[in-house]
Amino acid sequence: MRECDEMDLLGKGITRRYKWIIVLWVMIAGIFAYFATDLPTILGGDGFRTDGQFEKVNDELTDSFDFPESSILLLMEKQDAQSAEGFQASMKKTIESIENLGVTSSIQSPLQDENLVKDDVAYAVLSFDESDITNETKKIKALIKENPGQSLTGASIISSDINKASQDDLKRAELIGLPFALLVLLFAFGSVVASLVPIIIGVVTVVTAFGILALIGGSMELSVFLLNVVPMIGLALSIDFSLLFINRYREELATRSIPEAIHITIQTAGKSIIFSALCVFIGLGAMMLIEIDIFQTIAIGGMVVVMLAVVSALSLLPSVLLLLGQSINKWTLIKQKRNDNGKWRVFAGFIMKRPVVLALLALIVLVIGILPVRSMNLAIPDTEALPATFESRQAMDTIQEEFKTDEGSTVYVIAKRENGWKTKEGLEDLNELLSEFNQESAVASVDSIFKATNIESPEKLFGAIQQPESKEKTDPALNRFIQGDKALIPVHLSLDSSSSAAQELVNEWSQKEWSHLLQFGGQVKFNQEIFDEIYEKVGLCLLIILGSTYLILMIAFRSIIIPLKAILMNIISLTSTFGILVWIFQGGHFGIPESDIALVLPVLVFSLVFGLSMDYEVFLISRIHEIYQETGDNTRSTIEGLTSTSKIITSAALIMIVITGAFAFTGVMPVKQIGVGIAIAIFIDATIVRMILVPSLMKLLGDWNWWMPFMKKEKQIVKAHKAS
């Protein structure tokens, strides 16, 4: 009763003050649109960062062992017209010119290091004392711009290019998705005005969300992937909500005045929108538990845009409809038949007659989709996230291919000893630690002060340290590997840094009781911490999503069975989606290059789609529940509910598919996978699940669908209808 009163008050408030609400929204959208233009420049990094030993060791390497804050790679390739001497001269000229710029802290040159030269290819490592090297990179790019065969790559360059690619992808996706969405809306509503309203609501929602996120980005680092994920969620959800709202409004408008139609629509469709948005909001919010930047920033961005989508759908949208009045049907291009549900009624009747066979067929199709999941390979996106057309991607691929830089993995170990390492006992302890690492079969080699000075004995090295005549030789190595109570031990593995074996090994070392305090860093440790954080938190994340969704649906439908059934079907359909994604991307089908599945995809798609799919569940079951309360007949209510909502659910799903599926044409691989994943999941949900499995199971379970202990009043109403 209280819920109805609140929706009633909302409806009355909007019908009285709709012009002021529109003015307020125009002001809000205008203000935040100003800030939104800064968002692309604020976003930085791929978001794969978590607090742990990796970060602490990185800080120690920079602070204590003079590792650079950041570095980039300069690739230099010999041109056909160049002689060997000419290539050597061009390298020398470029490196000297970069040195003269005065922006680097050091340069590891191929002119001095033969390991950086191979045949007609060479590269230099440019190091910097700053973490933000945007301006420095611009100067170097300008310097080498006219030099053929020379290009820059590295983490910061690739991150910047991913940002640029994301902006280009967003424009491309909008150019593809929005016209198709408008076309679907035109077929759903018939009139141009009614079709344009959801698009306008969606654009206002996304622009406002971008502005808010730009302000948030001033105090925390946000991932570049927000630039694609927020419009993907915001446009799809806003247009979906608008579609459901306008459809119900036009139904009511046939028999009521405009204010009354808006009032009833807010109480009915508005309630469904709130419940479905709450499911999406909780799904995204649960990702905050995973303490990795990309999950937390996408969760923040997603929750902001979902909240705005609900507010705009329940305030701006009805206000615009009140302002338009009967003009909502202006410029009708496709005439809508008043009773055009005949085909859907026949379809619903077909389902009711064969529930067992159709339910089994649907489950068999879903299980076939699930099978490839067993071979899913999850990976942290790296250079391969960029399209192959980008110069930084091509340069990194060349360096890795020519110099095999990705074959080995280095674990940076920092060992602490209370009394320092420069004593005889300290060097003996250090030698024992090195022996322990060397005994591991997966260790290819270990760098140390002993190797750097060519003195293998701790006693001899201690003696050399004490001798003034040998200090000149030992001091550089000593400073490189020992600083105060800290010793640096670079351990080179024969395993790939992304392999599970490497991660298991470094995790085992981290858990082991050592003779001294050891901390581990390097790419392997980074990968291990990222994977472990997800695996440790994902169970709790899913528990929150499933538990809260169950409670929301139980309250919405006053049923124990329906929420359980919805959750089980969602889990099955989403698992089938992941299997199809494995087949497409890992299998390299449809002309897509073979690639591992982005680590964020299963969690993100599950958290997001689990809520989005409830959008249709709430809309369909709400109508079935309304009719069941009126008639007490489960079969009839299922037929009528399916008949009245099938067209609009199909249209809503099609819009969601074209908006998210448009990102399949983007170049950034993780974004492509997320877009395709959401589109496939929504397609499966709106067809196999919502159109076949749900009505089949509704028929098979009969009145048990609505079983809810202690709900005596509703049971009496249903019994009265049956008796009459």
C-alpha positions in Angstrom: 0.0 0.0 0.0 2.8 2.4 0.9 4.5 1.6 -2.4 1.4 2.4 -4.3 1.0 5.7 -2.4 4.5 6.7 -3.2 4.1 5.9 -7.0 0.7 7.8 -6.8 2.4 10.9 -5.3 5.2 10.7 -7.9 2.6 10.5 -10.7 0.6 13.5 -9.3 3.8 15.5 -8.8 4.9 15.0 -12.4 1.6 15.8 -14.0 1.4 19.1 -12.0 5.0 20.3 -12.6 6.1 18.6 -15.8 7.3 21.9 -17.4 9.5 22.7 -14.5 10.9 19.2 -14.6 11.9 19.6 -18.3 13.5 23.0 -17.6 15.5 21.4 -14.7 16.6 18.5 -16.9 17.7 20.9 -19.7 19.8 22.8 -17.2 21.3 19.6 -15.7 22.1 18.1 -19.1 23.7 21.4 -20.2 25.9 21.8 -17.2 27.1 18.2 -17.2 27.6 18.2 -21.0 30.2 20.9 -20.4 32.1 18.7 -18.0 31.5 15.6 -20.2 33.9 16.9 -22.9 36.8 16.6 -20.5 36.1 12.9 -19.7 38.3 11.4 -22.5 41.3 13.4 -21.2 40.7 12.3 -17.6 40.5 8.6 -18.3 43.8 6.7 -18.0 45.0 3.2 -17.9 43.3 -0.1 -18.6 42.2 -0.4 -14.9 44.1 -3.5 -14.1 45.6 -2.4 -10.8 45.2 -3.7 -7.3 46.9 -3.0 -4.0 49.3 -5.8 -3.1 52.9 -6.9 -3.1 53.3 -6.0 -6.8 52.6 -2.3 -6.1 54.8 -2.3 -3.0 57.7 -3.9 -4.8 57.3 -1.5 -7.8 57.6 1.4 -5.4 60.7 -0.1 -3.8 62.3 -0.7 -7.2 61.7 3.0 -8.0 62.6 4.5 -4.6 65.5 2.3 -3.6 67.0 0.7 -6.7 66.7 3.6 -9.2 64.2 1.8 -11.5 62.6 4.4 -13.8 59.1 5.7 -13.0 58.1 4.9 -16.5 59.7 3.8 -19.8 58.8 3.5 -23.5 60.4 1.7 -26.4 61.8 3.2 -29.6 61.7 0.8 -32.5 64.1 1.4 -35.4 63.9 -0.6 -38.6 66.4 -0.5 -41.4 64.8 0.8 -44.7 65.5 -0.9 -48.1 67.3 2.2 -49.4 69.6 2.3 -46.3 73.0 0.8 -46.1 74.2 -0.8 -42.8 76.3 2.3 -42.1 73.3 4.6 -43.0 71.1 2.7 -40.6 73.7 3.0 -37.8 74.1 6.7 -38.5 70.3 7.3 -38.4 70.1 5.4 -35.0 72.9 7.5 -33.6 71.3 10.8 -34.8 67.9 9.9 -33.4 69.2 8.9 -30.0 71.4 12.0 -29.7 68.5 14.2 -30.7 66.3 12.6 -28.0 69.1 13.1 -25.4 69.3 16.8 -26.4 65.6 17.2 -25.7 66.5 16.6 -22.0 63.2 14.8 -21.2 64.6 11.3 -20.5 66.4 10.2 -17.3 68.4 7.5 -19.2 68.5 5.8 -22.6 69.4 2.1 -23.0 70.8 2.4 -26.5 71.3 -0.4 -29.1 74.6 1.4 -30.0 76.0 0.2 -26.7 73.9 -2.9 -26.0 74.2 -5.6 -28.7 71.1 -7.4 -27.2 69.0 -4.6 -28.5 70.0 -5.1 -32.1 69.1 -8.0 -34.4 69.7 -8.0 -38.2 67.9 -4.9 -39.5 65.9 -4.2 -36.4 66.9 -2.4 -33.2 65.2 -0.8 -30.3 66.1 1.6 -27.4 64.6 1.8 -24.0 63.8 5.4 -23.0 63.4 5.9 -19.2 61.7 8.8 -17.3 61.6 10.0 -13.8 57.9 11.0 -14.1 54.9 8.7 -14.3 52.9 11.1 -16.5 55.0 11.4 -19.6 52.4 12.8 -22.0 54.2 15.9 -22.9 57.6 14.1 -23.1 56.1 11.5 -25.5 54.6 14.2 -27.7 58.1 15.9 -28.1 59.7 12.6 -29.0 56.9 11.7 -31.5 57.4 15.1 -33.1 61.1 14.5 -33.4 60.9 11.1 -35.1 57.8 11.9 -37.1 59.8 12.3 -40.4 62.1 9.4 -39.7 60.9 6.3 -41.7 61.0 3.0 -39.8 61.0 4.6 -36.4 58.1 4.4 -34.0 57.2 4.4 -30.2 55.5 1.8 -28.1 55.3 0.7 -24.5 52.6 0.7 -21.7 51.9 4.4 -21.7 51.8 4.7 -25.5 49.5 1.7 -25.8 47.2 3.1 -23.0 47.0 6.4 -24.8 46.2 4.6 -28.1 43.5 2.5 -26.4 41.9 5.7 -25.2 41.9 7.1 -28.7 40.6 3.8 -30.2 37.8 3.8 -27.5 36.7 7.3 -28.6 36.7 6.2 -32.3 34.9 3.0 -31.4 32.2 5.0 -29.5 31.5 7.2 -32.5 31.4 4.2 -34.8 29.1 2.2 -32.5 26.7 5.2 -32.1 26.6 5.7 -35.9 25.7 2.0 -36.3 23.5 1.4 -33.2 21.4 4.5 -32.9 19.9 4.5 -36.5 19.1 0.8 -36.1 17.5 1.5 -32.7 15.5 4.3 -34.3 14.3 1.9 -37.0 13.2 -0.7 -34.4 11.4 2.0 -32.4 9.6 3.1 -35.6 8.3 -0.4 -36.3 7.3 -0.7 -32.6 5.5 2.7 -32.4 4.8 3.7 -36.0 5.3 7.4 -35.5 8.5 9.4 -35.8 7.9 11.5 -32.7 7.3 8.5 -30.5 10.4 6.8 -31.9 12.7 9.8 -31.3 11.7 10.3 -27.6 13.6 7.2 -26.3 16.7 8.2 -28.2 16.6 11.7 -26.7 16.1 10.3 -23.2 19.0 7.9 -23.8 21.4 10.6 -25.1 20.5 13.0 -22.1 21.1 10.1 -19.7 24.6 9.2 -21.1 25.8 12.8 -21.5 24.8 13.6 -17.9 26.5 10.4 -16.7 29.7 11.4 -18.6 29.6 14.8 -16.9 29.2 13.3 -13.4 32.0 10.8 -14.1 34.3 13.6 -15.3 33.9 15.2 -11.9 34.5 11.9 -10.1 37.6 11.4 -12.3 39.1 14.4 -10.7 39.6 12.5 -7.4 40.2 9.0 -8.6 41.6 7.2 -11.6 39.0 5.9 -14.0 39.6 3.2 -16.7 39.4 4.1 -20.4 36.9 1.3 -20.9 34.3 3.5 -19.2 34.1 5.4 -22.4 32.5 2.4 -24.1 30.8 0.6 -21.3 28.8 3.6 -19.9 27.1 4.5 -23.3 26.5 0.8 -23.9 24.6 0.4 -20.6 23.1 3.9 -20.6 21.7 4.0 -24.1 20.4 0.4 -24.1 18.8 0.7 -20.7 17.3 4.2 -21.2 15.8 3.2 -24.6 14.5 0.0 -23.1 12.8 1.7 -20.2 11.4 4.4 -22.5 10.0 1.7 -24.9 8.3 -0.2 -22.0 6.9 3.1 -20.6 5.7 4.6 -23.8 4.1 1.3 -24.9 2.0 1.1 -21.7 1.2 4.8 -21.9 -0.2 4.5 -25.4 -2.3 1.5 -24.2 -3.8 3.6 -21.4 -4.2 6.7 -23.7 -6.7 4.7 -25.8 -9.3 4.9 -22.9 -8.0 7.7 -20.6 -7.0 11.3 -20.6 -3.3 12.2 -21.0 -2.7 12.9 -17.2 -4.6 9.8 -16.2 -2.6 7.7 -18.7 0.7 9.0 -17.4 -0.5 8.4 -13.8 -1.4 4.8 -14.4 1.7 4.2 -16.5 4.0 5.4 -13.6 2.2 3.1 -11.2 2.5 0.0 -13.5 5.4 0.3 -15.9 7.2 2.6 -13.5 7.1 -0.1 -10.8 8.6 -2.6 -13.3 11.3 -0.2 -14.3 12.3 0.4 -10.6 12.5 -3.4 -9.9 14.5 -4.2 -13.0 16.9 -1.2 -12.5 17.4 -2.3 -8.9 18.5 -5.7 -10.2 21.0 -4.1 -12.6 22.2 -1.6 -10.0 22.9 -4.4 -7.4 24.6 -6.5 -10.1 27.0 -3.7 -10.9 27.4 -2.7 -7.2 28.5 -6.2 -6.3 31.5 -5.7 -8.5 32.8 -3.1 -6.0 33.8 -6.1 -3.8 36.5 -7.0 -6.3 39.4 -4.6 -5.4 40.7 -4.1 -9.0 40.4 -0.7 -10.5 38.6 -1.7 -13.7 35.8 -3.5 -11.8 35.3 -0.7 -9.3 35.4 2.1 -11.9 33.0 0.2 -14.3 30.7 -0.5 -11.3 30.7 3.3 -10.4 30.1 4.3 -14.0 27.4 1.7 -14.4 25.6 2.6 -11.2 25.7 6.3 -12.1 24.2 5.7 -15.5 21.6 3.2 -14.2 20.5 5.6 -11.5 20.1 8.3 -14.1 18.3 6.0 -16.5 15.7 5.3 -13.8 15.3 9.0 -12.8 15.0 10.2 -16.4 12.5 7.4 -17.2 10.3 8.3 -14.3 10.6 12.1 -14.5 11.9 13.5 -17.8 10.1 10.9 -20.0 6.6 11.4 -18.6 7.2 15.2 -18.6 8.1 15.1 -22.3 5.0 12.9 -23.0 2.8 15.4 -21.1 4.3 18.2 -23.1 3.8 16.4 -26.4 0.2 15.3 -25.6 -1.5 13.8 -28.7 1.6 14.9 -30.8 3.3 11.6 -29.6 1.6 10.0 -32.6 2.7 12.8 -35.0 4.3 11.9 -38.3 3.0 8.3 -38.4 4.7 6.3 -41.0 3.6 2.8 -40.1 0.0 2.4 -39.0 -0.4 0.3 -35.9 -3.3 -2.2 -35.7 -5.3 -2.0 -32.5 -5.4 -5.8 -32.1 -2.3 -7.0 -33.9 -1.5 -9.7 -31.3 -3.1 -12.6 -33.1 0.1 -14.2 -34.1 1.5 -13.9 -30.6 -1.7 -15.5 -29.2 -1.3 -18.4 -31.6 2.3 -18.8 -30.6 1.4 -18.7 -26.9 -1.2 -21.3 -27.4 1.3 -23.5 -29.2 3.7 -23.3 -26.2 0.8 -24.1 -23.8 0.0 -27.3 -25.7 3.6 -28.7 -25.8 5.4 -27.4 -22.7 7.5 -30.5 -22.0 8.8 -31.0 -25.5 9.6 -27.3 -26.0 11.2 -26.9 -22.6 13.5 -29.9 -23.3 14.4 -28.6 -26.8 15.3 -25.2 -25.4 17.4 -26.8 -22.7 19.2 -29.0 -25.2 20.1 -25.9 -27.3 21.4 -24.1 -24.3 23.5 -27.1 -23.2 25.1 -27.3 -26.6 26.1 -23.6 -26.2 27.6 -24.4 -22.8 30.0 -27.2 -24.0 32.9 -24.9 -25.2 33.1 -23.2 -21.7 35.4 -26.0 -20.6 38.2 -24.7 -22.8 37.8 -21.0 -21.8 41.2 -19.2 -21.5 41.0 -16.0 -19.5 43.7 -13.4 -20.0 44.5 -9.8 -18.9 44.3 -7.6 -22.0 47.6 -6.3 -23.2 48.9 -5.1 -26.6 46.5 -7.4 -28.4 43.6 -5.3 -27.1 44.6 -2.7 -29.7 43.6 -3.0 -33.3 46.5 -4.3 -35.5 46.4 -1.0 -37.5 47.9 1.0 -34.6 51.6 1.8 -34.9 52.3 1.1 -31.3 50.7 -2.4 -31.6 52.8 -3.1 -34.7 56.0 -1.9 -33.0 55.4 -4.0 -29.9 54.6 -7.1 -32.0 57.9 -6.6 -34.0 60.0 -6.2 -30.8 58.4 -9.3 -29.2 58.8 -11.3 -32.4 62.4 -10.3 -33.2 63.8 -10.2 -29.7 61.5 -12.8 -28.0 60.9 -10.5 -25.1 57.8 -12.4 -24.1 59.3 -15.9 -23.7 60.7 -15.4 -20.2 59.3 -13.8 -17.1 61.2 -12.0 -14.4 60.1 -12.0 -10.8 61.7 -9.2 -8.8 62.3 -10.3 -5.3 63.2 -7.8 -2.5 64.7 -9.4 0.5 65.0 -7.5 3.9 67.5 -8.3 6.5 67.5 -6.4 9.8 71.3 -6.0 10.0 71.8 -5.3 6.3 73.5 -7.5 3.6 76.9 -6.0 3.3 78.4 -8.1 6.2 80.0 -11.5 5.8 77.0 -13.1 7.4 74.6 -11.1 5.3 76.3 -12.1 2.0 76.2 -15.8 3.2 72.5 -15.5 3.9 72.0 -13.9 0.4 73.9 -16.7 -1.2 71.7 -19.3 0.5 68.6 -17.5 -0.8 70.0 -17.5 -4.3 70.7 -21.3 -4.0 67.0 -21.9 -3.0 65.7 -20.1 -6.1 68.3 -21.8 -8.4 67.0 -25.2 -7.2 63.6 -24.5 -8.7 63.2 -26.3 -12.1 61.2 -23.4 -13.5 64.0 -20.9 -12.8 66.1 -20.2 -15.9 68.6 -17.9 -14.1 69.0 -15.5 -11.1 70.8 -12.2 -11.3 72.8 -11.2 -8.2 75.8 -9.2 -7.0 77.9 -12.4 -7.2 77.2 -12.7 -10.9 77.6 -9.0 -11.5 81.1 -8.9 -9.9 82.1 -12.4 -11.1 82.9 -13.3 -7.4 81.0 -16.4 -6.4 82.2 -16.8 -2.8 80.6 -14.6 -0.1 83.9 -14.5 1.8 85.8 -13.3 -1.3 83.1 -10.7 -2.1 83.1 -9.4 1.5 86.9 -9.1 1.2 86.6 -7.2 -2.1 84.1 -4.8 -0.6 86.6 -3.9 2.2 89.5 -3.3 -0.1 89.8 0.3 -1.4 91.5 -0.8 -4.6 88.5 -3.1 -5.6 85.7 -0.8 -4.4 85.6 1.0 -7.7 84.7 -2.3 -9.4 82.3 -3.6 -6.8 80.4 -0.4 -5.8 78.3 -0.1 -8.9 77.1 -3.7 -8.6 76.7 -3.3 -4.9 74.5 -0.2 -5.3 72.5 -2.0 -8.0 71.6 -5.0 -5.9 71.9 -3.9 -2.3 70.4 -0.7 -0.7 70.5 -0.6 3.1 68.6 -3.5 4.5 67.1 -4.4 1.1 68.6 -6.8 -1.5 67.3 -7.1 -5.0 67.1 -10.6 -6.6 65.8 -10.7 -10.2 64.6 -14.3 -10.8 64.1 -15.2 -14.5 61.6 -18.0 -15.1 61.4 -20.3 -18.1 57.6 -20.0 -17.9 55.4 -17.5 -19.7 54.3 -14.7 -17.4 50.6 -15.4 -18.2 50.7 -19.1 -17.6 49.0 -20.7 -14.6 52.2 -22.5 -13.7 54.1 -19.3 -13.3 51.3 -17.8 -11.2 51.1 -20.9 -9.0 54.9 -20.8 -8.5 55.0 -17.1 -7.4 52.0 -17.7 -5.2 53.7 -20.6 -3.6 56.8 -18.5 -3.0 54.6 -15.7 -1.4 53.1 -18.2 1.0 56.3 -19.9 1.9 58.2 -19.3 5.2 61.6 -17.9 4.2 64.6 -17.3 6.3 64.1 -13.5 5.7 61.2 -11.3 4.8 60.7 -11.5 1.0 58.4 -9.5 -1.3 57.7 -10.4 -4.9 57.0 -8.2 -7.9 57.1 -8.3 -11.7 54.5 -9.3 -14.3 54.0 -12.8 -13.0 53.1 -11.5 -9.5 50.8 -8.9 -11.1 48.9 -11.6 -13.0 48.7 -13.8 -9.9 47.3 -11.0 -7.7 44.7 -10.0 -10.3 43.5 -13.6 -10.9 43.5 -14.4 -7.1 41.6 -11.3 -6.3 38.9 -12.2 -8.8 38.7 -15.9 -7.8 38.6 -15.0 -4.1 35.8 -12.4 -4.4 33.7 -13.6 -7.3 31.8 -16.2 -5.1 30.7 -13.5 -2.7 29.9 -11.2 -5.6 27.6 -13.8 -7.2 26.0 -14.6 -3.9 25.0 -11.0 -3.4 23.7 -10.7 -6.9 21.7 -14.0 -6.7 20.5 -13.4 -3.2 19.4 -9.8 -3.7 17.8 -10.6 -7.1 15.8 -13.4 -5.4 14.5 -11.2 -2.7 13.6 -8.4 -5.1 11.7 -10.8 -7.4 10.0 -12.5 -4.5 8.7 -9.2 -3.2 7.7 -8.1 -6.7 5.8 -11.3 -7.6 4.9 -12.6 -4.1 6.2 -16.0 -5.1 8.9 -18.4 -3.9 9.1 -20.4 -7.1 9.2 -17.7 -9.8 12.4 -16.0 -8.6 14.2 -19.3 -8.2 13.2 -20.4 -11.7 14.3 -17.0 -13.1 17.7 -17.2 -11.5 18.3 -20.8 -12.6 17.4 -20.0 -16.2 19.6 -16.9 -16.2 22.6 -18.9 -15.0 22.0 -21.5 -17.7 21.6 -18.9 -20.5 24.6 -16.9 -19.4 26.8 -20.0 -19.2 25.7 -20.8 -22.7 26.6 -17.3 -23.8 30.1 -17.7 -22.5 30.4 -21.0 -24.4 29.4 -19.3 -27.6 31.9 -16.5 -26.9 34.7 -19.0 -26.5 33.7 -20.6 -29.8 33.7 -17.2 -31.6 36.8 -15.6 -30.1 39.1 -18.4 -29.1 38.1 -20.3 -32.2 38.6 -17.3 -34.5 35.2 -17.7 -36.2 33.4 -15.1 -38.4 36.7 -13.6 -39.4 37.7 -12.6 -35.9 41.4 -13.2 -35.0 41.9 -15.9 -32.4 42.1 -14.3 -28.9 41.7 -15.3 -25.3 38.7 -14.1 -23.4 39.3 -10.9 -21.5 39.5 -11.5 -17.8 36.8 -8.9 -17.0 34.2 -10.4 -19.4 32.6 -13.2 -17.4 32.2 -11.1 -14.2 31.1 -8.0 -16.1 28.7 -9.7 -18.5 27.2 -11.8 -15.7 26.8 -8.8 -13.3 25.3 -6.6 -16.0 23.2 -9.0 -18.1 21.8 -10.8 -15.0 20.2 -7.5 -14.1 19.3 -6.5 -17.7 17.5 -9.8 -18.4 15.4 -9.3 -15.3 14.1 -6.3 -17.2 12.1 -8.6 -19.5 11.4 -11.1 -16.7 9.8 -8.3 -14.6 7.8 -6.9 -17.5 6.5 -10.3 -18.6 5.7 -11.8 -15.2 4.2 -8.6 -13.9 1.6 -8.7 -16.7 1.0 -12.4 -16.1 0.6 -11.7 -12.3 -1.8 -8.9 -13.0 -4.0 -11.2 -15.0 -3.6 -14.1 -12.6 -4.9 -11.9 -9.8 -7.9 -11.0 -11.9 -8.7 -14.5 -13.2 -7.1 -17.0 -10.9 -6.3 -19.0 -14.1 -2.6 -19.7 -14.5 -2.7 -21.0 -18.1 -4.9 -18.1 -19.3 -2.8 -15.5 -17.5 0.3 -16.9 -19.1 -1.2 -16.8 -22.6 -2.6 -13.3 -22.1 0.7 -12.0 -20.5 2.8 -13.5 -23.3 0.5 -12.2 -26.0 0.4 -8.6 -24.6 4.2 -8.3 -23.9 5.9 -10.4 -26.6 6.0 -7.7 -29.2 7.4 -5.1 -26.9 9.9 -7.5 -25.2 11.1 -8.5 -28.7 11.5 -4.8 -29.7 13.2 -3.9 -26.4 15.6 -6.9 -26.8 16.3 -6.0 -30.4 17.2 -2.5 -29.4 19.5 -3.8 -26.6 21.1 -6.1 -29.2 21.7 -3.5 -31.8 23.1 -0.9 -29.3 25.5 -3.4 -27.6 26.1 -5.5 -30.7 27.3 -2.4 -32.6 30.4 -2.6 -30.5 31.2 -5.8 -32.4 32.5 -3.5 -35.1 35.0 -1.8 -32.7 38.7 -2.4 -32.7 39.5 -2.7 -29.0 39.2 -6.4 -28.3 37.8 -6.4 -24.7 35.1 -3.9 -25.7 34.3 -6.0 -28.8 33.9 -9.1 -26.6 31.8 -7.3 -24.0 29.5 -5.9 -26.7 29.1 -9.2 -28.5 28.7 -11.0 -25.2 25.8 -8.8 -24.0 24.1 -8.9 -27.4 24.2 -12.8 -27.5 23.1 -13.0 -23.9 20.1 -10.7 -24.5 19.2 -12.6 -27.7 19.2 -15.9 -25.9 17.2 -14.5 -23.0 14.6 -12.8 -25.1 14.0 -15.8 -27.4 14.8 -19.2 -26.0 14.3 -18.2 -22.3 11.6 -15.6 -22.3 9.5 -16.8 -25.2 9.9 -20.6 -24.7 11.3 -21.7 -21.3 9.4 -19.2 -19.1 5.9 -19.9 -20.5 6.6 -23.7 -20.7 7.6 -23.8 -17.1 4.7 -21.5 -16.1 2.3 -24.1 -17.7 4.0 -27.1 -16.1 4.1 -25.7 -12.6 0.6 -24.3 -12.7 -0.6 -22.6 -9.5 2.6 -23.6 -7.8 4.2 -20.7 -9.6 2.4 -18.4 -7.2 3.1 -20.3 -4.0 4.0 -17.9 -1.2 3.6 -18.8 2.5 1.6 -16.5 4.7 0.1 -14.6 1.7 -3.5 -15.5 2.7 -5.2 -12.4 1.3 -3.9 -13.0 -2.3 -4.9 -16.7 -2.0 -8.4 -15.8 -1.1 -8.7 -13.4 -4.0 -7.5 -16.1 -6.4 -9.9 -18.7 -4.9 -12.8 -16.2 -5.3 -11.9 -15.7 -9.0 -11.8 -19.5 -9.5 -15.1 -20.0 -7.8 -16.8 -17.4 -9.9 
